[in-house]
Amino acid sequence: MVAVLRFTTHFVAQHIEQQYAVALDKLTLYKFASDPGAPCLVSVRGLTAVHKLGVDDWGCNCEFASAMLLPCRHVIAYRIHAKLPGPVIPLSRIDRR
C-alpha cells in the first residue's frame, strides 16, 4: 500500500487495501479461465457470479471496478494466481489524484 500512497489519496488506498484483502481471502474459491474467442479476456468464476477482466488494461466488469475505476479483487487475485511479474496491484489502473 505504500506504493499506492505515493501517488494517490488515503481514500483510494483504503479501498484498494480492502480489495486486496478480499482477493487473498477468496483466491482459492475463484476459478480462472481464458476466453478462447478473446485472448485478452479472462473469466473469473466465484460462488455466485462470473466476471470478465482484461489482461491488456486490467479492467474488470464487476461493480467495484466499474464504479470506482480502480483495480478490483478479481484482477488482484488473477495476478497472484498467474504469478505475473511486477506488483499484484496494477498501478497503471490507478489515476493520480
NUKE-331913 format. One line per 5 residues: number of its first residue (from 1); their letters; for each residue x, y, z of N, C-alpha, C, CB. Coordinates in nm, 3 decimals, decimal comma. Glycine has a CB too. Example, Ala and Ser with C-alpha at 12.3 -4.5 7.8 and 13.67 -1.06 7.14 Angstrom:
2
1) as) 1,319 -0,569 0,780 1,230 -0,450 0,780 1,320 -0,330 0,780 1,131 -0,447 0,905; 1,285 -0,225 0,708 1,367 -0,106 0,714 1,290 0,003 0,787 1,408 -0,060 0,572;
# end
This chain:
97
1) mvavl) 0,081 -0,119 0,000 0,000 0,000 0,000 0,086 0,126 0,000 -0,092 0,000 0,119; 0,211 0,113 0,042 0,299 0,229 0,044 0,316 0,285 -0,096 0,435 0,193 0,105; 0,333 0,196 -0,195 0,349 0,241 -0,333 0,225 0,314 -0,381 0,379 0,123 -0,425; 0,109 0,268 -0,342 -0,017 0,332 -0,381 -0,027 0,470 -0,317 -0,138 0,245 -0,341; 0,011 0,481 -0,192 0,002 0,609 -0,121 0,097 0,715 -0,176 0,031 0,589 0,026;
6) rftth) 0,197 0,674 -0,251 0,292 0,771 -0,306 0,227 0,863 -0,409 0,410 0,699 -0,370; 0,122 0,817 -0,475 0,065 0,900 -0,581 -0,087 0,910 -0,578 0,107 0,846 -0,714; -0,148 0,871 -0,468 -0,293 0,882 -0,461 -0,335 0,916 -0,318 -0,360 0,750 -0,507; -0,465 0,917 -0,293 -0,516 0,957 -0,162 -0,532 0,838 -0,068 -0,651 1,029 -0,179; -0,549 0,869 0,059 -0,574 0,764 0,158 -0,707 0,694 0,129 -0,576 0,823 0,301;
11) fvaqh) -0,804 0,768 0,078 -0,935 0,710 0,043 -0,918 0,599 -0,060 -1,029 0,819 -0,012; -0,843 0,626 -0,165 -0,820 0,527 -0,270 -0,740 0,410 -0,215 -0,746 0,591 -0,390; -0,636 0,439 -0,140 -0,553 0,331 -0,084 -0,634 0,241 0,008 -0,434 0,390 -0,007; -0,724 0,298 0,084 -0,809 0,219 0,173 -0,898 0,123 0,094 -0,896 0,310 0,261; -0,956 0,170 -0,016 -1,041 0,084 -0,098 -0,961 -0,026 -0,165 -1,114 0,167 -0,204;
16) ieqqy) -0,843 0,007 -0,212 -0,758 -0,095 -0,275 -0,712 -0,197 -0,172 -0,636 -0,029 -0,344; -0,681 -0,152 -0,051 -0,641 -0,243 0,055 -0,754 -0,342 0,087 -0,602 -0,165 0,181; -0,878 -0,295 0,088 -0,993 -0,383 0,112 -1,006 -0,485 0,000 -1,123 -0,301 0,124; -0,988 -0,442 -0,125 -0,997 -0,533 -0,238 -0,885 -0,637 -0,232 -0,990 -0,455 -0,371; -0,766 -0,595 -0,191 -0,653 -0,687 -0,177 -0,683 -0,794 -0,072 -0,525 -0,609 -0,139;
21) avald) -0,739 -0,752 0,041 -0,773 -0,847 0,148 -0,877 -0,948 0,101 -0,824 -0,772 0,272; -0,978 -0,902 0,029 -1,082 -0,993 -0,022 -1,021 -1,087 -0,126 -1,200 -0,913 -0,084; -0,932 -1,036 -0,210 -0,867 -1,121 -0,312 -0,790 -1,235 -0,246 -0,771 -1,037 -0,399; -0,717 -1,204 -0,141 -0,643 -1,310 -0,069 -0,738 -1,409 -0,005 -0,552 -1,248 0,037; -0,847 -1,359 0,051 -0,944 -1,444 0,119 -1,016 -1,538 0,022 -1,046 -1,358 0,192;
26) kltly) -1,045 -1,490 -0,099 -1,125 -1,569 -0,194 -1,043 -1,634 -0,305 -1,229 -1,481 -0,256; -0,913 -1,621 -0,298 -0,827 -1,672 -0,406 -0,852 -1,819 -0,436 -0,682 -1,653 -0,369; -0,869 -1,901 -0,335 -0,890 -2,044 -0,358 -1,031 -2,075 -0,408 -0,863 -2,122 -0,230; -1,124 -1,981 -0,393 -1,261 -2,003 -0,441 -1,277 -1,968 -0,588 -1,359 -1,920 -0,358; -1,196 -1,876 -0,637 -1,209 -1,830 -0,775 -1,156 -1,935 -0,872 -1,135 -1,698 -0,794;
31) kfasd) -1,223 -1,947 -0,985 -1,178 -2,030 -1,097 -1,151 -1,937 -1,214 -1,285 -2,141 -1,134; -1,034 -1,947 -1,273 -0,992 -1,860 -1,382 -0,989 -1,938 -1,512 -0,855 -1,797 -1,352; -1,041 -1,877 -1,619 -1,039 -1,942 -1,750 -1,019 -1,837 -1,858 -1,171 -2,021 -1,774; -0,926 -1,864 -1,948 -0,906 -1,775 -2,063 -1,021 -1,791 -2,159 -0,772 -1,804 -2,133; -1,057 -1,682 -2,223 -1,165 -1,683 -2,321 -1,105 -1,717 -2,457 -1,240 -1,544 -2,326;
36) pgapc) -1,140 -1,834 -2,516 -1,078 -1,875 -2,643 -1,108 -1,778 -2,758 -1,126 -2,013 -2,681; -1,221 -1,712 -2,753 -1,257 -1,617 -2,859 -1,190 -1,482 -2,845 -1,404 -1,599 -2,863; -1,147 -1,450 -2,725 -1,083 -1,321 -2,697 -0,965 -1,345 -2,602 -1,185 -1,219 -2,636; -0,845 -1,358 -2,657 -0,730 -1,394 -2,574 -0,695 -1,291 -2,466 -0,611 -1,415 -2,661; -0,745 -1,170 -2,478 -0,717 -1,067 -2,377 -0,815 -1,071 -2,261 -0,720 -0,930 -2,441;
41) lvsvr) -0,915 -1,161 -2,266 -1,015 -1,169 -2,160 -0,997 -1,295 -2,076 -1,155 -1,165 -2,219; -1,020 -1,281 -1,947 -1,018 -1,394 -1,854 -1,148 -1,393 -1,777 -0,894 -1,387 -1,758; -1,212 -1,508 -1,767 -1,332 -1,521 -1,685 -1,291 -1,559 -1,543 -1,430 -1,628 -1,745; -1,351 -1,491 -1,448 -1,327 -1,520 -1,306 -1,460 -1,566 -1,248 -1,269 -1,395 -1,228; -1,467 -1,694 -1,216 -1,591 -1,751 -1,163 -1,579 -1,764 -1,012 -1,621 -1,890 -1,227;
46) gltav) -1,671 -1,698 -0,943 -1,680 -1,710 -0,797 -1,794 -1,803 -0,762 -1,701 -1,571 -0,731; -1,840 -1,797 -0,640 -1,950 -1,884 -0,597 -2,083 -1,843 -0,659 -1,963 -1,882 -0,447; -2,103 -1,713 -0,683 -2,233 -1,667 -0,731 -2,230 -1,591 -0,862 -2,295 -1,581 -0,628; -2,114 -1,549 -0,908 -2,109 -1,466 -1,029 -1,984 -1,495 -1,111 -2,113 -1,317 -0,991; -1,990 -1,454 -1,237 -1,876 -1,464 -1,327 -1,844 -1,323 -1,374 -1,904 -1,560 -1,449;
51) hklgv) -1,717 -1,286 -1,365 -1,674 -1,154 -1,411 -1,569 -1,172 -1,518 -1,619 -1,069 -1,292; -1,558 -1,072 -1,605 -1,458 -1,072 -1,712 -1,357 -0,963 -1,683 -1,524 -1,051 -1,852; -1,230 -0,999 -1,693 -1,126 -0,899 -1,677 -1,038 -0,898 -1,801 -1,042 -0,925 -1,551; -0,985 -0,783 -1,831 -0,898 -0,767 -1,946 -0,753 -0,767 -1,903 -0,930 -0,638 -2,021; -0,674 -0,857 -1,960 -0,533 -0,864 -1,923 -0,451 -0,757 -1,994 -0,477 -1,002 -1,955;
56) ddwgc) -0,512 -0,686 -2,087 -0,440 -0,579 -2,156 -0,446 -0,448 -2,079 -0,498 -0,560 -2,295; -0,556 -0,422 -2,009 -0,569 -0,297 -1,934 -0,603 -0,318 -1,787 -0,675 -0,210 -1,997; -0,620 -0,442 -1,745 -0,653 -0,481 -1,608 -0,785 -0,422 -1,560 -0,543 -0,439 -1,514; -0,876 -0,401 -1,653 -1,012 -0,360 -1,618 -1,097 -0,482 -1,590 -1,074 -0,274 -1,729; -1,208 -0,463 -1,520 -1,299 -0,572 -1,488 -1,441 -0,518 -1,498 -1,271 -0,631 -1,345;
61) ncefa) -1,535 -0,608 -1,527 -1,674 -0,565 -1,539 -1,751 -0,575 -1,408 -1,744 -0,646 -1,645; -1,683 -0,597 -1,297 -1,752 -0,603 -1,168 -1,797 -0,463 -1,126 -1,661 -0,666 -1,058; -1,886 -0,460 -1,030 -1,944 -0,333 -0,985 -1,838 -0,238 -0,926 -2,052 -0,359 -0,880; -1,747 -0,292 -0,845 -1,645 -0,208 -0,784 -1,557 -0,142 -0,889 -1,559 -0,290 -0,687; -1,502 -0,221 -0,981 -1,412 -0,167 -1,083 -1,484 -0,069 -1,175 -1,350 -0,280 -1,165;
66) samll) -1,608 -0,098 -1,208 -1,685 -0,009 -1,295 -1,717 0,123 -1,228 -1,814 -0,078 -1,339; -1,750 0,119 -1,100 -1,788 0,241 -1,028 -1,668 0,324 -0,984 -1,872 0,205 -0,907; -1,566 0,257 -0,933 -1,452 0,329 -0,874 -1,336 0,351 -0,973 -1,401 0,252 -0,755; -1,336 0,276 -1,084 -1,226 0,283 -1,182 -1,091 0,254 -1,115 -1,224 0,422 -1,249; -1,093 0,153 -1,029 -0,974 0,109 -0,957 -0,955 -0,041 -0,975 -0,984 0,145 -0,806;
71) pcrhv) -0,836 -0,093 -0,947 -0,815 -0,238 -0,954 -0,903 -0,310 -0,851 -0,666 -0,273 -0,931; -0,968 -0,415 -0,894 -1,060 -0,489 -0,806 -0,996 -0,619 -0,759 -1,193 -0,517 -0,879; -1,068 -0,688 -0,673 -1,021 -0,815 -0,616 -1,002 -0,922 -0,722 -1,118 -0,865 -0,510; -1,079 -0,919 -0,830 -1,068 -1,020 -0,935 -0,934 -1,006 -1,008 -1,185 -1,008 -1,036; -0,897 -0,882 -1,038 -0,769 -0,856 -1,106 -0,653 -0,893 -1,014 -0,758 -0,708 -1,149;
76) iayri) -0,661 -0,852 -0,890 -0,554 -0,881 -0,794 -0,540 -1,032 -0,775 -0,582 -0,812 -0,658; -0,652 -1,101 -0,759 -0,649 -1,247 -0,741 -0,590 -1,316 -0,864 -0,790 -1,301 -0,712; -0,629 -1,270 -0,983 -0,575 -1,331 -1,105 -0,424 -1,311 -1,115 -0,645 -1,273 -1,229; -0,377 -1,190 -1,084 -0,234 -1,164 -1,093 -0,156 -1,250 -0,993 -0,206 -1,015 -1,067; -0,214 -1,275 -0,876 -0,149 -1,364 -0,779 -0,152 -1,508 -0,833 -0,220 -1,356 -0,640;
81) haklp) -0,268 -1,551 -0,882 -0,285 -1,687 -0,934 -0,189 -1,716 -1,050 -0,430 -1,709 -0,978; -0,179 -1,621 -1,142 -0,096 -1,640 -1,261 0,052 -1,614 -1,234 -0,144 -1,548 -1,372; 0,084 -1,568 -1,113 0,223 -1,539 -1,076 0,290 -1,446 -1,177 0,304 -1,670 -1,065; 0,219 -1,339 -1,210 0,270 -1,243 -1,307 0,380 -1,157 -1,245 0,156 -1,154 -1,359; 0,477 -1,115 -1,326 0,583 -1,030 -1,272 0,529 -0,892 -1,235 0,699 -1,017 -1,374;
86) gpvip) 0,596 -0,827 -1,146 0,555 -0,693 -1,105 0,459 -0,698 -0,988 0,491 -0,619 -1,222; 0,410 -0,582 -0,949 0,320 -0,577 -0,832 0,186 -0,645 -0,862 0,297 -0,431 -0,790; 0,127 -0,705 -0,760 -0,003 -0,771 -0,780 -0,115 -0,668 -0,797 -0,035 -0,863 -0,661; -0,093 -0,548 -0,751 -0,190 -0,440 -0,774 -0,142 -0,364 -0,897 -0,204 -0,344 -0,648; -0,219 -0,368 -1,006 -0,175 -0,299 -1,128 -0,184 -0,147 -1,110 -0,260 -0,343 -1,250;
91) lsrid) -0,071 -0,086 -1,084 -0,068 0,057 -1,056 -0,113 0,140 -1,175 0,071 0,099 -1,015; -0,104 0,084 -1,295 -0,148 0,157 -1,415 -0,299 0,184 -1,414 -0,111 0,078 -1,540; -0,376 0,109 -1,333 -0,521 0,129 -1,324 -0,558 0,240 -1,226 -0,589 0,000 -1,282; -0,460 0,297 -1,157 -0,488 0,399 -1,057 -0,444 0,534 -1,112 -0,416 0,368 -0,923; -0,539 0,622 -1,135 -0,506 0,757 -1,181 -0,448 0,837 -1,065 -0,632 0,828 -1,239;
96) rr) -0,357 0,926 -1,098 -0,304 1,015 -0,994 -0,416 1,105 -0,946 -0,184 1,100 -1,048; -0,428 1,119 -0,815 -0,535 1,201 -0,757 -0,478 1,297 -0,657 -0,642 1,115 -0,691;
# end
